[in-house]
Amino acid sequence: MQGSNGDTQSSSEEWLLLRVGAIPRNSLGWFRCGVGFYNKKDYSKSIECFEKAVTLDPMNYNAFQIMARACIAVNRKEDAIAALKQSVILDNPSDWQLLVELTSNRE
């Protein structure tokens, strides 16, 4: 698969193993990798990392929060809404506004 910049796109695990030589073993590690990919605007890898983070720690509302923003960046609105709902369920009040905005135009 080709990335938008012409690179061969690989999974976050493949990228980390190739470039770093290791992969995270806990939720915080995956979360931090997700933030790194997000900051590089590599939203697909970012989402993968956040998904691994919340699998290991389903209470990590920060991972759901930033995953939602990465989903918005790649036009995955329904996935963004699902992630924001989970963040709000985990009592993160900062996501209410974005959740209301995203769902206000739903049919």
Contacts in CASP RR format, 6 or more apart in sequence:
PFRMAT RR
TARGET T0000
AUTHOR 0000-0000-0000
METHOD contacts of the structure
MODEL  1
MQGSNGDTQSSSEEWLLLRVGAIPRNSLGWFRCGVGFYNKKDYSKSIECF
EKAVTLDPMNYNAFQIMARACIAVNRKEDAIAALKQSVILDNPSDWQLLV
ELTSNRE
1 8 0 8 1.000
1 9 0 8 1.000
2 8 0 8 1.000
2 9 0 8 1.000
3 9 0 8 1.000
9 44 0 8 1.000
10 18 0 8 1.000
11 45 0 8 1.000
11 48 0 8 1.000
12 33 0 8 1.000
12 34 0 8 1.000
12 37 0 8 1.000
12 45 0 8 1.000
12 46 0 8 1.000
12 48 0 8 1.000
12 49 0 8 1.000
12 52 0 8 1.000
13 23 0 8 1.000
13 48 0 8 1.000
15 45 0 8 1.000
16 22 0 8 1.000
16 23 0 8 1.000
16 24 0 8 1.000
16 33 0 8 1.000
17 23 0 8 1.000
24 30 0 8 1.000
24 32 0 8 1.000
24 33 0 8 1.000
24 52 0 8 1.000
26 56 0 8 1.000
26 57 0 8 1.000
27 52 0 8 1.000
27 53 0 8 1.000
27 54 0 8 1.000
27 56 0 8 1.000
27 57 0 8 1.000
27 60 0 8 1.000
27 63 0 8 1.000
28 53 0 8 1.000
28 57 0 8 1.000
29 53 0 8 1.000
30 49 0 8 1.000
30 50 0 8 1.000
30 52 0 8 1.000
30 53 0 8 1.000
30 56 0 8 1.000
30 63 0 8 1.000
31 49 0 8 1.000
31 50 0 8 1.000
31 53 0 8 1.000
31 60 0 8 1.000
31 62 0 8 1.000
31 63 0 8 1.000
33 49 0 8 1.000
34 45 0 8 1.000
34 46 0 8 1.000
34 49 0 8 1.000
34 50 0 8 1.000
34 53 0 8 1.000
34 66 0 8 1.000
35 46 0 8 1.000
35 66 0 8 1.000
36 46 0 8 1.000
37 43 0 8 1.000
37 45 0 8 1.000
37 46 0 8 1.000
37 49 0 8 1.000
38 46 0 8 1.000
38 66 0 8 1.000
38 69 0 8 1.000
38 70 0 8 1.000
41 73 0 8 1.000
43 70 0 8 1.000
43 71 0 8 1.000
43 73 0 8 1.000
43 74 0 8 1.000
44 74 0 8 1.000
46 66 0 8 1.000
46 67 0 8 1.000
46 70 0 8 1.000
47 67 0 8 1.000
47 70 0 8 1.000
47 71 0 8 1.000
47 74 0 8 1.000
47 76 0 8 1.000
47 79 0 8 1.000
50 63 0 8 1.000
50 64 0 8 1.000
50 66 0 8 1.000
50 67 0 8 1.000
50 70 0 8 1.000
50 83 0 8 1.000
51 67 0 8 1.000
53 60 0 8 1.000
53 63 0 8 1.000
54 60 0 8 1.000
54 63 0 8 1.000
54 64 0 8 1.000
54 67 0 8 1.000
54 86 0 8 1.000
57 63 0 8 1.000
59 90 0 8 1.000
61 86 0 8 1.000
61 87 0 8 1.000
61 90 0 8 1.000
61 91 0 8 1.000
61 92 0 8 1.000
61 95 0 8 1.000
62 92 0 8 1.000
64 83 0 8 1.000
64 84 0 8 1.000
64 86 0 8 1.000
64 87 0 8 1.000
64 90 0 8 1.000
64 92 0 8 1.000
64 95 0 8 1.000
65 83 0 8 1.000
65 84 0 8 1.000
65 87 0 8 1.000
65 92 0 8 1.000
65 94 0 8 1.000
65 95 0 8 1.000
67 83 0 8 1.000
68 79 0 8 1.000
68 80 0 8 1.000
68 81 0 8 1.000
68 83 0 8 1.000
68 84 0 8 1.000
68 87 0 8 1.000
68 95 0 8 1.000
68 98 0 8 1.000
69 80 0 8 1.000
71 77 0 8 1.000
71 79 0 8 1.000
71 80 0 8 1.000
71 83 0 8 1.000
72 80 0 8 1.000
72 102 0 8 1.000
77 102 0 8 1.000
80 102 0 8 1.000
81 99 0 8 1.000
81 102 0 8 1.000
81 103 0 8 1.000
84 95 0 8 1.000
84 98 0 8 1.000
84 99 0 8 1.000
84 102 0 8 1.000
85 99 0 8 1.000
87 95 0 8 1.000
88 95 0 8 1.000
88 96 0 8 1.000
88 99 0 8 1.000
END
